[in-house]
């Protein structure tokens, strides 16, 4: 499955600078997130991601959480 994400130009440039030759962006992101705890990742990403429909995202998160509760 493929997903499209939106990042600011400055964030893209920073990611591009970290990307190794022949490495895809998926591989880069996987490498970056596997080296830190989920909390550290969220703290570092705070403010770097723009959501087109924040309310829809929050509703989707709430629905997913309800599905996991016993």
DSSP file (Angstrom, degrees, kcal/mol; ACC not computed):
  #  RESIDUE AA STRUCTURE BP1 BP2  ACC     N-H-->O    O-->H-N    N-H-->O    O-->H-N    TCO  KAPPA ALPHA  PHI   PSI    X-CA   Y-CA   Z-CA
    1    1 A X              0   0    0      0, 0.0     2,-0.4     0, 0.0     0, 0.0   0.000 360.0 360.0 360.0 140.6    0.0    0.0    0.0
    2    2 A X        -     0   0    0      2,-0.0     2,-0.3     0, 0.0     0, 0.0  -0.920 360.0-169.0-114.0 138.0    1.2    3.5   -0.8
    3    3 A X        -     0   0    0     -2,-0.4     2,-0.5     2,-0.0     0, 0.0  -0.926  14.6-138.4-123.1 149.7    0.4    6.6    1.2
    4    4 A X        -     0   0    0     -2,-0.3     2,-0.3     2,-0.0    -2,-0.0  -0.930  21.3-174.8-108.4 129.5    1.0   10.2    0.3
    5    5 A X        -     0   0    0     -2,-0.5     2,-0.5    46,-0.0    46,-0.1  -0.886  16.8-136.5-120.5 155.9    2.2   12.6    3.0
    6    6 A X        +     0   0    0     44,-0.3    44,-0.9    -2,-0.3     2,-0.3  -0.945  25.2 171.4-114.3 128.9    2.8   16.3    2.8
    7    7 A X  B     -A   49   0A   0     -2,-0.5    42,-0.1    42,-0.1    41,-0.0  -0.960  37.2-101.4-131.3 152.6    5.8   18.0    4.3
    8    8 A X     >  -     0   0    0     40,-0.7     4,-2.4    -2,-0.3     3,-0.3  -0.303  37.3-109.6 -66.2 157.1    7.1   21.6    4.1
    9    9 A X  H  > S+     0   0    0      1,-0.2     4,-2.5     2,-0.2     5,-0.2   0.881 119.1  54.6 -56.4 -40.8    9.9   22.2    1.6
   10   10 A X  H  > S+     0   0    0      1,-0.2     4,-1.7     2,-0.2    -1,-0.2   0.883 109.2  47.4 -63.5 -38.1   12.4   22.8    4.5
   11   11 A X  H  > S+     0   0    0     -3,-0.3     4,-2.6     2,-0.2    -1,-0.2   0.911 110.4  52.5 -68.4 -42.8   11.5   19.4    6.0
   12   12 A X  H  X S+     0   0    0     -4,-2.4     4,-2.9     1,-0.2    -2,-0.2   0.918 108.7  50.4 -57.8 -44.5   11.9   17.7    2.6
   13   13 A X  H  X S+     0   0    0     -4,-2.5     4,-1.9     1,-0.2    -1,-0.2   0.887 110.3  49.7 -63.5 -38.6   15.3   19.3    2.2
   14   14 A X  H  X S+     0   0    0     -4,-1.7     4,-1.1     2,-0.2    -1,-0.2   0.909 112.9  46.6 -66.9 -41.6   16.4   18.0    5.6
   15   15 A X  H  X S+     0   0    0     -4,-2.6     4,-1.3     1,-0.2     3,-0.5   0.912 110.1  53.6 -64.9 -42.0   15.2   14.5    4.9
   16   16 A X  H  < S+     0   0    0     -4,-2.9     3,-0.2     1,-0.2    -1,-0.2   0.876 105.5  53.9 -60.0 -38.1   16.9   14.6    1.5
   17   17 A X  H  < S+     0   0    0     -4,-1.9    -1,-0.2     1,-0.2    -2,-0.2   0.795 110.9  46.6 -67.2 -27.8   20.2   15.5    3.2
   18   18 A X  H  < S+     0   0    0     -4,-1.1    -1,-0.2    -3,-0.5    -2,-0.2   0.677  89.5 105.6 -85.0 -19.3   19.8   12.5    5.5
   19   19 A X     <  -     0   0    0     -4,-1.3     2,-0.2    -3,-0.2     6,-0.1  -0.406  66.2-136.5 -69.6 132.7   18.9   10.1    2.6
   20   20 A X    >   -     0   0    0      4,-0.2     3,-2.3    -2,-0.2     8,-0.1  -0.505  36.7 -80.4 -85.1 156.5   21.7    7.7    1.6
   21   21 A X  T 3  S+     0   0    0      1,-0.3    -1,-0.1    -2,-0.2     3,-0.1  -0.347 119.0   9.9 -57.0 131.5   22.5    7.0   -2.0
   22   22 A X  T 3  S+     0   0    0      1,-0.3     2,-0.4    -3,-0.1    -1,-0.3   0.420  99.0 128.8  79.4  -1.8   20.1    4.4   -3.4
   23   23 A X    <   -     0   0    0     -3,-2.3    -1,-0.3     4,-0.0     2,-0.1  -0.721  52.6-137.9 -89.7 133.2   17.9    4.7   -0.3
   24   24 A X     >  -     0   0    0     -2,-0.4     4,-2.4     1,-0.1    -4,-0.2  -0.386  25.0-111.3 -79.1 165.6   14.2    5.3   -0.8
   25   25 A X  H  > S+     0   0    0      2,-0.2     4,-2.9     1,-0.2     5,-0.2   0.871 121.1  55.0 -65.4 -34.8   12.3    7.8    1.4
   26   26 A X  H  > S+     0   0    0      2,-0.2     4,-2.5     1,-0.2    -1,-0.2   0.932 109.2  46.7 -61.7 -44.8   10.4    4.8    2.9
   27   27 A X  H  > S+     0   0    0      2,-0.2     4,-2.5     1,-0.2    -2,-0.2   0.908 112.6  50.7 -63.1 -41.7   13.7    3.2    3.8
   28   28 A X  H  X S+     0   0    0     -4,-2.4     4,-2.6     2,-0.2    -2,-0.2   0.948 112.0  45.7 -60.5 -50.0   15.0    6.5    5.2
   29   29 A X  H  X S+     0   0    0     -4,-2.9     4,-2.6     1,-0.2     5,-0.2   0.897 112.5  51.2 -63.0 -40.1   11.9    7.0    7.3
   30   30 A X  H  X S+     0   0    0     -4,-2.5     4,-1.7    -5,-0.2    -1,-0.2   0.914 111.0  48.7 -62.0 -42.6   12.0    3.4    8.5
   31   31 A X  H  X S+     0   0    0     -4,-2.5     4,-0.6     1,-0.2    -2,-0.2   0.916 113.0  48.0 -62.4 -43.7   15.7    3.8    9.5
   32   32 A X  H >< S+     0   0    0     -4,-2.6     3,-0.6     1,-0.2    -2,-0.2   0.904 114.0  44.6 -66.8 -41.6   15.0    7.0   11.3
   33   33 A X  H >< S+     0   0    0     -4,-2.6     3,-0.9     1,-0.2    -1,-0.2   0.761 106.5  59.6 -78.2 -22.3   12.0    5.7   13.3
   34   34 A X  H 3< S+     0   0    0     -4,-1.7    -1,-0.2    -5,-0.2    -2,-0.2   0.661 100.4  58.2 -77.7 -13.0   13.7    2.4   14.2
   35   35 A X  T << S+     0   0    0     -3,-0.6     2,-0.3    -4,-0.6    -1,-0.2   0.389 107.6  44.8 -96.7   3.5   16.5    4.3   16.0
   36   36 A X  S <  S-     0   0    0     -3,-0.9     2,-0.1    -4,-0.1     0, 0.0  -0.942  86.9 -97.5-142.5 162.7   14.3    6.2   18.5
   37   37 A X     >  -     0   0    0     -2,-0.3     4,-2.2     1,-0.1     5,-0.2  -0.435  40.6-110.5 -75.2 156.4   11.3    5.6   20.8
   38   38 A X  H  > S+     0   0    0      1,-0.2     4,-2.3     2,-0.2     5,-0.2   0.872 119.5  52.6 -55.2 -38.1    7.8    6.5   19.5
   39   39 A X  H  > S+     0   0    0      2,-0.2     4,-2.4     1,-0.2    -1,-0.2   0.933 108.4  49.3 -64.7 -45.3    7.7    9.4   22.0
   40   40 A X  H  > S+     0   0    0      1,-0.2     4,-2.2     2,-0.2    -2,-0.2   0.892 110.5  51.8 -60.0 -40.2   11.0   10.8   20.8
   41   41 A X  H  X S+     0   0    0     -4,-2.2     4,-2.2     2,-0.2    -1,-0.2   0.937 110.0  47.7 -62.0 -48.1    9.9   10.6   17.2
   42   42 A X  H  X S+     0   0    0     -4,-2.3     4,-1.4     1,-0.2    -2,-0.2   0.895 111.0  51.4 -62.1 -40.2    6.7   12.4   17.9
   43   43 A X  H  < S+     0   0    0     -4,-2.4    -1,-0.2     1,-0.2     3,-0.2   0.913 112.3  46.3 -63.0 -42.2    8.5   15.2   19.8
   44   44 A X  H  < S+     0   0    0     -4,-2.2    -1,-0.2     1,-0.2    -2,-0.2   0.846 115.0  46.7 -68.8 -33.7   10.9   15.6   16.9
   45   45 A X  H >X S+     0   0    0     -4,-2.2     3,-3.1    -5,-0.2     4,-0.6   0.655  80.6 122.2 -83.2 -15.6    8.2   15.7   14.3
   46   46 A X  T 3< S+     0   0    0     -4,-1.4    -3,-0.0     1,-0.3    -4,-0.0  -0.235  85.4  10.1 -53.1 126.0    5.9   18.1   16.2
   47   47 A X  T 34 S+     0   0    0      2,-0.2    -1,-0.3     1,-0.0    -2,-0.1   0.335 109.6  89.1  87.3  -7.0    5.3   21.1   14.0
   48   48 A X  T <4 S+     0   0    0     -3,-3.1   -40,-0.7   -41,-0.0     2,-0.4   0.623  75.5  68.8 -95.4 -15.4    6.8   19.4   10.9
   49   49 A X  B  <  -A    7   0A   0     -4,-0.6     2,-0.5   -42,-0.1    -2,-0.2  -0.874  64.4-156.0-111.8 136.3    3.7   17.8    9.6
   50   50 A X        -     0   0    0    -44,-0.9     2,-0.5    -2,-0.4   -44,-0.3  -0.933   7.7-151.2-111.0 132.4    0.7   19.6    8.2
   51   51 A X        -     0   0    0     -2,-0.5     3,-0.4     1,-0.1   -46,-0.0  -0.876   6.5-157.6-103.9 131.4   -2.8   17.9    8.2
   52   52 A X  S    S+     0   0    0     -2,-0.5     2,-0.3     1,-0.3    -1,-0.1   0.863  92.7  20.3 -73.8 -35.7   -5.2   18.8    5.5
   53   53 A X     >  +     0   0    0      1,-0.1     4,-2.0     2,-0.0    -1,-0.3  -0.715  67.5 174.7-137.3  84.2   -8.3   17.8    7.6
   54   54 A X  H  > S+     0   0    0     -3,-0.4     4,-2.6    -2,-0.3     5,-0.2   0.876  80.4  53.8 -59.4 -42.0   -7.4   17.7   11.2
   55   55 A X  H  > S+     0   0    0      1,-0.2     4,-2.2     2,-0.2    -1,-0.2   0.899 108.7  48.8 -63.1 -40.9  -10.9   16.9   12.4
   56   56 A X  H  > S+     0   0    0      2,-0.2     4,-2.2     1,-0.2    -1,-0.2   0.895 111.5  50.7 -64.9 -39.5  -11.2   13.9   10.1
   57   57 A X  H  X S+     0   0    0     -4,-2.0     4,-2.3     2,-0.2    -2,-0.2   0.932 110.4  48.3 -63.3 -46.4   -7.8   12.6   11.4
   58   58 A X  H  X S+     0   0    0     -4,-2.6     4,-2.4     1,-0.2    -2,-0.2   0.885 111.3  50.8 -62.5 -39.0   -8.9   13.0   15.0
   59   59 A X  H  X S+     0   0    0     -4,-2.2     4,-2.3     2,-0.2    -1,-0.2   0.902 110.0  50.1 -64.4 -40.7  -12.2   11.2   14.2
   60   60 A X  H  X S+     0   0    0     -4,-2.2     4,-2.2     2,-0.2    -2,-0.2   0.891 110.9  49.2 -65.0 -40.0  -10.3    8.4   12.6
   61   61 A X  H  X S+     0   0    0     -4,-2.3     4,-2.4     2,-0.2    -2,-0.2   0.926 111.2  49.5 -64.4 -45.3   -7.9    8.1   15.6
   62   62 A X  H  X S+     0   0    0     -4,-2.4     4,-2.1     1,-0.2    -2,-0.2   0.900 111.4  49.6 -61.2 -41.3  -10.9    8.0   18.0
   63   63 A X  H  X S+     0   0    0     -4,-2.3     4,-1.7     2,-0.2    -1,-0.2   0.904 110.5  49.7 -64.8 -42.0  -12.6    5.3   15.9
   64   64 A X  H  X S+     0   0    0     -4,-2.2     4,-0.9     1,-0.2    -2,-0.2   0.892 110.1  51.0 -64.7 -39.5   -9.4    3.2   15.8
   65   65 A X  H >X S+     0   0    0     -4,-2.4     4,-1.0     1,-0.2     3,-0.7   0.906 107.9  52.1 -65.5 -40.6   -9.0    3.5   19.6
   66   66 A X  H 3< S+     0   0    0     -4,-2.1     3,-0.5     1,-0.2    -1,-0.2   0.871 105.3  56.4 -62.1 -36.3  -12.6    2.4   20.2
   67   67 A X  H 3< S+     0   0    0     -4,-1.7    -1,-0.2     1,-0.2    -2,-0.2   0.734 107.0  49.3 -67.5 -23.2  -12.0   -0.7   18.0
   68   68 A X  H << S+     0   0    0     -4,-0.9    -1,-0.2    -3,-0.7     2,-0.2   0.637  89.2  97.4 -90.9 -17.0   -9.0   -1.7   20.2
   69   69 A X     <        0   0    0     -4,-1.0    -3,-0.0    -3,-0.5    -4,-0.0  -0.517 360.0 360.0 -77.3 140.7  -10.9   -1.4   23.5
   70   70 A X              0   0    0     -2,-0.2    -1,-0.1     0, 0.0    -3,-0.1   0.488 360.0 360.0 -69.1 360.0  -12.3   -4.6   25.0
